[in-house]
Amino acid sequence: MMKDNRHVKIIELIQKHEIETQEELAELLNQAGFKVTQATISRDIRMLRLTKVAGDNGRQKYVQQKSDENNMNEKYMRVLKDGYVSMDMAQNILVIKTVSGMAMAVAAAIDAMKWHEVVGCIAGDDTIMCAIRSVEETVTVMEKVRRIV
């Protein structure tokens, strides 16, 4: 479970930052509360099939190879399944309750699934607030979540 959460976080970090080295990745993961070693990072990079490409600034940066898209979607769905407790809606706000400590990972998984209805998520320890485009689309997202969990 911790590995899945860490993998979701790694994908999130390489999408947000231009990370050139394993040391930079380890530093960001440690700041995010994941205690990792060089060996762990190296293994994660292999498992996630990360590769380096030239960034805008001329430095190299990690990106995920696209062929693994399905595998990652399964991973996000597993994080959602593992962390999910319940959900409720308030107009176009979807509130999802999670297992304690899982809200950030579940919110990152929801964001990574890139559902067009979801504008964004805010996560605490065990609660996520997802801003959805409309009340109707909130019902649609609830159905998508139900199908996964």
Rosetta blueprint (number, residue, H / E / L):
1 M L
2 M H
3 K H
4 D H
5 N H
6 R H
7 H H
8 V H
9 K H
10 I H
11 I H
12 E H
13 L H
14 I H
15 Q H
16 K H
17 H L
18 E L
19 I L
20 E L
21 T L
22 Q H
23 E H
24 E H
25 L H
26 A H
27 E H
28 L H
29 L H
30 N H
31 Q H
32 A L
33 G L
34 F L
35 K L
36 V L
37 T L
38 Q H
39 A H
40 T H
41 I H
42 S H
43 R H
44 D H
45 I H
46 R H
47 M H
48 L L
49 R L
50 L E
51 T E
52 K E
53 V E
54 A E
55 G L
56 D L
57 N L
58 G L
59 R L
60 Q E
61 K E
62 Y E
63 V E
64 Q E
65 Q L
66 K H
67 S H
68 D H
69 E H
70 N H
71 N H
72 M H
73 N H
74 E H
75 K H
76 Y H
77 M H
78 R H
79 V H
80 L H
81 K H
82 D H
83 G H
84 Y E
85 V E
86 S E
87 M E
88 D E
89 M E
90 A E
91 Q L
92 N L
93 I E
94 L E
95 V E
96 I E
97 K E
98 T E
99 V L
100 S L
101 G L
102 M L
103 A H
104 M H
105 A H
106 V H
107 A H
108 A H
109 A H
110 I H
111 D H
112 A H
113 M L
114 K L
115 W L
116 H L
117 E L
118 V E
119 V E
120 G E
121 C E
122 I E
123 A E
124 G L
125 D L
126 D L
127 T E
128 I E
129 M E
130 C E
131 A E
132 I E
133 R L
134 S L
135 V H
136 E H
137 E H
138 T H
139 V H
140 T H
141 V H
142 M H
143 E H
144 K H
145 V H
146 R H
147 R H
148 I H
149 V L
